[in-house]
Amino acid sequence: MVVKTIYIARHGYRSNWLPHGPYPLPPTGVDSDVPLAKHGVDQAKELAHYILSLGNQPEMLFSSPFYRCIQTSEPIADILELPIHLDAGLGEWYKPDREVIPTPAQLEVLKNFFPGKISDNWEPSVIPSKKGENEEDLYLRCQQFWPVFIGKLERDFPNVETVLLVTHAASKAALGMNLLGFSNWREPLDEDGNIIRSGSCSLDKYELVPPTTEDESLPFEARQWRMTMNGNTEFLSKGEEMNWDYRNAFEAGSDADMKLRREAAAAKASKSEEPAEQTMESVYVSVDLPSSNYRERSVIDRTASLQYSGLNTPNPLFKIGNKLYEGDWKKLVGTELAFPGEAALNKKSRPEDSDESSSANALPDSTQEKHETTEGDEEHAEKIYRMTDRIALSKIQPM
C-alpha cells in the first residue's frame, strides 16, 4: 500500500505574538523555541476536534521538533490516541544572517516536557543546515524530504495511507509546492494568483492522483498530487490569524515580522480614526447680477471663476472673475429646477387606486421626485429642486 492522503498543519498562535508581555522564556532553553500562547493551545484543541470529525483521519502523526509544533500536536495525539513522531526535516526556516541558528532540543529533553507522547521509533528524514538556509536551501531541503520520508514510511509502516505533518509557515508552503511539482514557492497555484495560505493552526490537504496503471507502487517522483484543502481555518473560533507567505521579508513570527505587523495594524487603526469624507450636496441658488442698463441682460461668463464667503451672513461676498460683489439674501417663490433621470424610481399607486388623492403640484421645500407616464406606459423619474432663496448682488468693489 502507498500513502494516499497527506495533511499539513501549521503550529498554533505563539506566545510572542501577543500584543503585550511579559513573554515566557523558551522552555527548552533554545533560542526562539517559544511556547504557544493560551490562544494557540485552544486553537490546537479546535484543530484536533476538527480532524476527529473528518472521515479520513490520520493514522500517523509527525511533528517538527520545536516546542510550539509539539504543543500543537499534543491535543491531536490525545484525541486520536497516536504517538508523536519527530522529524527535523519539518523544522523551522532560519536565515543564515541570524545571530543564532536554533537547533531543536534533544529527544530526551523534549520527552520530559511531553511524557509518554513522543515516539522513539523514527529517525529524521533530512536535517536542516546548522548555518541557516536561504530561500533556495529551504526549498531544496523540502524537495529532498519527500522521497526519503515517504520511502521510509511505506517501508516501515506499509498499512498507513493517511498522515498528518505539523510544521511551520515557510516549511508548510515549501513542502506543499514541492508536493505539487512546482519549481519554487513563488509560483502561483493557479491563473488567479492564489498561493498556499498559512495562518496559525491552518490545515492543508493533499490527495494522491490515482495512477493510470494498476501498479500503485510508483516511485515518489513519478506520483502526482492535488491540493484539496488550502489553509483551512473554518474550524477556528477566530478564523484565520497571522497568515504568512514568502512575500513577507522576515522569518515567520520573528520579532521583525511582529514589528512589521504591529506597524501595519497601527497605520490601519490611524487611518480608520480619520474623519469620514463628507458627502457633498448640490445647492442651487438664483443670482441676480446688477446692471446699469435695464434693456441689457446680465449673465455670468461660463468660464469665469466663482468664489464666495460668508454665506451664513446677511451680506455674503462673491467674486466673479475679477469683480467683487456684496450680496443680499432675498426670498424666491415658485422657481423650480428639473433634472430628468436624476431621481430613483419609486412607483406609487395611482390616485384612482387610492381612497386619498394628492396634488400633483405639491412640492416640499427641498426636493421631490416626479413621475410621468408616456404612451408606452414607461415611467421616467426626474429630480425637482425648489429654490427658495436668491442672492441679489450689488455694490461692485474694485479689485
TAUR-V579810 format. One record per helix or strand of 3 or more residues. SS is the DSSP state (a for helix, b for strand). FROM is the first residue (numbers start at 1). LEN is the number of residues. If there is no record, write none. Layout:
SS|FROM|LEN / SS|FROM|LEN
//
This chain:
b|5|6 / a|15|3 / a|38|16 / b|60|4 / a|67|14 / b|84|3 / a|88|3 / a|107|7 / a|135|22 / b|162|6 / a|169|11 / b|203|6 / a|220|3 / b|225|8 / a|255|19 / b|286|3 / b|306|4 / b|317|4 / b|323|18 / a|351|3 / b|367|7 / b|379|19
//
